[in-house]
């Protein structure tokens, strides 16, 4: 391995984090919020994953189709088996999908942490 191919000390220490935040309902606002949650994790030195931002992109899955929503949720949870932590962002409340994600994290023995971004979370988006 060349020295340029080596991981940095920071990359080795980044904790894999699964994000739970609302998606359905006010989708435009909830996507902005999820992106703010991702930024928060990155600023904490974590490597976040928000399946509801990934699988709902145009051309992937349609969250309004129950079978596709379920497929995306299950695929996200499969990835999360590698996560060290599930972070639940609660400024906008919790949804049924978020509660399901917390249940899956607990069943897998993964630590669950609740966080808020504060009232001005939308200011920097």
Steps between C-alpha positions, in 0.01 A plus 500: 500500500632844410499766770245695294260201525504488880207613707552804717482470876167689493349263242591197708333645808175618338204329661238356261171664594147430380267800497131487587301812407156558347446464125128465419262792531673830421765327287674819386549622859589153625769456232654836603489381860658162419782678314555722805517180712762354266704820530472484879640146503783593264593794723518255792751291308250225420431321171119528471253313283140607445328235288192721459715755313665239281221263396243774438706674230344522153534172315548282809194431718167676545427553870128537424479140370477275809701212349780735389501682835533166681781389267694821565452474876615138503803575281594788728475280807718234332772761447460619857612163637849651459414822685624558853228748592149601398432870547140617524451869420184623669455872425209416267360220716519127435325300231391138481794430269739650753350292780541188284865595443559540874339160563726338238807668652410376847436148369849508343649615831607834354519809717228760433559870566246781478613841374357837407639768270317789666243747376728654237582170327366635168707820506812354339333275244 
